[in-house]
Amino acid sequence: MELSTQAILFAFLLTLLAGLSTGIGSAFAFFSKKLNSKFLAGALGFSAGVMIYVSLIEIFAKARSSLAAVYGNTKGYWITTIAFFIGIAVIALIDKLVPESKNPHELHDVDDMEKPVQSKKALLRMGLFSALAITIHNFPEGLATFTGALHDPTMGISITVAIAIHNIPEGIAVSVPIYYATGSRKKALILSFLSGLSEPLGALIGFFLLRPIFNDAMFGVVFAFVAGIMVYISLDELLPTAEKYGEHHTAITGLIAGMGVMALSLLMFA
């Protein structure tokens, strides 16, 4: 596949924007008197809807088409399916290695951080562990955003928006405990932004490792792998978090709205 410098730069820019959205979570936590959990639940549901729809309807189909052109319909379909479930297995393993209490997708309310039972040392440890966990999680997410944008800029924008929304609670998870442990908004914001930068870093590392062998077959495998990652993130992290911090129907309404917006955008640019 021939990849222009302009296409690579655009894909990297989108990935960078998605990663830096962790800073929005920091600002949201610091400048809101109380986190609007219902709004965030709807936003997370929306993000899940976009990611599930684009993964199963668009990304998986493009991966299958690309691999079928190289290996034939039957073999190409098998390879697509296997790569899809390998993507799920990889991100599930990453989640397994991250302690549940330090999972970056567990939303923390600012009020909880202010309770005196939380020692500064414990809060700082929580924030640093969250930053490490997010750094690990963001590597495959960065590859997902970058690969999607590289192949189809319109789809890349949709994926970027979904990943950016889902990164907001990650920014909260890092910045809030560090702020209450150190009293420094600057330190909290810097660490939050740095954890988000692992997303474009993951995209660049993945791209330069794969670029020498980046042909139609490799593209199909990577795309199917990415689809598996995005479906897992949606079902295992986004929807449960949305359900936990909002009413059931708020999360589902957000989910359907996300699917509808994604479907409409694909139809408009078909």
QUIPESUL-V490419 format. One record per backbone hydrogen bond with DSSP energy under -1.0 kcal/mol. NH is the residue of the N-H (numbers start at 1). CO is the residue of the C=O. If there is no record, write none. Layout:
BEGIN
nh = (NH/NH)
co = (CO/CO)
END
This chain:
BEGIN
nh = (8/9/10/11/12/13/14/15/16/17/18/19/20/22/23/25/26/27/28/29/30/31/37/40/41/42/43/44/45/46/47/48/49/50/51/52/53/54/55/56/57/59/60/62/63/64/65/66/67/68/69/71/72/76/77/78/79/80/81/82/83/84/85/86/87/88/89/90/91/92/93/94/95/96/97/102/103/106/113/118/123/124/125/126/127/128/129/130/131/132/133/134/135/136/137/138/141/142/143/144/145/146/147/148/149/150/151/152/156/157/158/159/160/161/162/163/164/165/166/167/171/172/173/174/175/176/178/179/180/181/182/183/188/189/190/191/192/193/194/195/196/197/199/201/202/203/204/205/206/207/208/209/210/211/213/214/215/219/220/221/222/223/224/225/226/227/228/229/230/231/232/233/234/235/236/237/238/239/241/242/243/244/245/251/252/253/254/255/256/257/258/259/260/261/262/263/264/265/266/267/268/269)
co = (4/5/6/7/8/9/10/11/12/13/14/15/16/19/20/21/22/23/24/25/26/27/35/36/37/38/39/40/41/42/43/44/45/46/47/48/49/50/51/52/53/54/55/58/59/60/61/62/63/64/65/67/68/72/73/74/75/76/77/78/79/80/81/82/83/84/85/86/87/88/89/90/91/92/93/99/100/103/109/115/119/120/121/122/123/124/125/126/127/128/129/130/131/132/133/134/137/138/139/140/141/142/143/144/145/146/147/148/152/153/154/155/156/157/158/159/160/161/162/163/167/168/169/170/171/172/174/175/176/177/178/179/184/185/186/187/188/189/190/191/192/193/196/197/198/199/200/201/202/203/204/205/206/207/210/211/213/215/216/217/218/219/220/221/222/223/224/225/226/227/228/229/230/231/232/233/233/234/237/238/239/240/241/247/248/249/250/251/252/253/254/255/256/257/258/259/260/261/262/263/264/265)
END
